[in-house]
């Protein structure tokens, strides 16, 4: 699925960053990929997403778009994602989901 970024998007954009050691990057990536494939992309309001890994394998960023903020929040509250996030968080030094609005597109 291709995501088009536009400044008039009225849904919710979420960028999450995960910090880890290079030794655990593959495990975190596998856990995130599995979560997106089996749970997140099937949730109401999910429009699309992507996973990015830095070249040092010390950070992973995820980008997702939702029809509305409440859709993202509802996904986080599901028992399945609460458990998955506990496991993913335990593998990371830091984990931070942040909700954004598109300010400009070039």
C-alpha positions as CSV (number, residue, x, y, z in Angstrom):
1,X,0.0,0.0,0.0
2,X,1.3,3.4,-0.9
3,X,0.8,6.3,1.5
4,X,0.5,9.8,0.2
5,X,1.5,12.5,2.6
6,X,-0.6,15.6,2.3
7,X,-0.9,18.7,4.5
8,X,-4.7,18.5,4.4
9,X,-4.9,15.0,6.0
10,X,-7.3,15.2,8.9
11,X,-6.6,11.8,10.4
12,X,-3.9,10.8,12.9
13,X,-0.2,10.3,12.1
14,X,1.9,8.4,14.6
15,X,5.7,8.1,14.6
16,X,7.1,5.7,17.1
17,X,10.8,5.3,17.9
18,X,12.4,2.3,19.5
19,X,16.0,2.4,20.8
20,X,17.9,-0.9,21.2
21,X,21.3,-2.5,20.9
22,X,22.4,-3.9,17.5
23,X,22.1,-7.4,19.1
24,X,18.4,-7.0,19.7
25,X,17.4,-5.1,16.6
26,X,16.4,-8.1,14.6
27,X,14.2,-9.4,17.5
28,X,12.5,-6.0,17.8
29,X,12.0,-5.8,14.1
30,X,10.5,-9.3,14.0
31,X,8.2,-8.5,16.8
32,X,7.0,-5.2,15.2
33,X,6.6,-6.8,11.8
34,X,4.5,-9.6,13.3
35,X,2.4,-7.1,15.2
36,X,1.7,-5.0,12.1
37,X,1.0,-8.1,10.0
38,X,-1.2,-10.0,12.4
39,X,-2.9,-7.3,14.5
40,X,-2.3,-3.6,13.7
41,X,-3.2,-3.5,10.0
42,X,-6.5,-5.3,10.7
43,X,-7.7,-2.7,13.3
44,X,-10.5,-0.3,12.5
45,X,-9.2,3.0,11.2
46,X,-5.8,1.8,10.1
47,X,-4.8,3.4,6.8
48,X,-1.2,2.2,6.4
49,X,2.3,2.2,7.9
50,X,6.0,1.5,7.5
51,X,8.9,0.3,9.6
52,X,12.3,1.9,9.2
53,X,15.7,0.7,10.7
54,X,18.8,2.9,10.9
55,X,22.1,1.6,9.5
56,X,23.6,1.1,13.0
57,X,20.7,-1.1,14.0
58,X,20.2,0.9,17.2
59,X,16.9,2.6,16.3
60,X,13.7,1.5,14.6
61,X,11.0,4.0,13.6
62,X,7.5,3.2,12.7
63,X,5.1,5.4,10.8
64,X,1.4,4.8,10.8
65,X,-1.7,6.7,9.7
66,X,-5.2,6.3,11.2
67,X,-8.6,7.7,10.3
68,X,-8.8,9.3,13.8
69,X,-6.8,9.5,17.0
70,X,-9.3,7.3,18.8
71,X,-8.7,4.4,16.4
72,X,-5.0,4.4,17.3
73,X,-5.7,4.6,21.0
74,X,-8.3,1.8,20.8
75,X,-5.7,-0.4,19.1
76,X,-3.2,0.2,21.9
77,X,-5.8,-0.8,24.5
78,X,-6.6,-4.2,23.0
79,X,-5.3,-7.1,25.1
80,X,-3.3,-8.4,22.2
81,X,-1.4,-5.2,21.7
82,X,-0.9,-4.5,25.4
83,X,0.9,-7.8,25.7
84,X,2.9,-7.3,22.5
85,X,3.9,-3.8,23.6
86,X,5.1,-5.2,27.0
87,X,7.3,-7.7,25.1
88,X,8.6,-5.2,22.6
89,X,9.3,-2.6,25.4
90,X,11.3,-5.1,27.4
91,X,13.7,-5.5,24.4
92,X,14.2,-1.7,24.0
93,X,16.2,0.8,26.0
94,X,13.5,3.3,25.1
95,X,10.1,3.3,23.2
96,X,8.2,6.5,22.4
97,X,5.0,6.8,20.3
98,X,4.2,10.4,19.3
99,X,1.2,11.7,17.5
100,X,1.8,14.3,14.8
101,X,0.0,16.6,12.4
102,X,1.5,17.1,8.9
103,X,2.9,20.7,8.8
104,X,4.4,20.8,5.3
105,X,5.1,18.5,2.3
106,X,7.8,19.0,-0.2
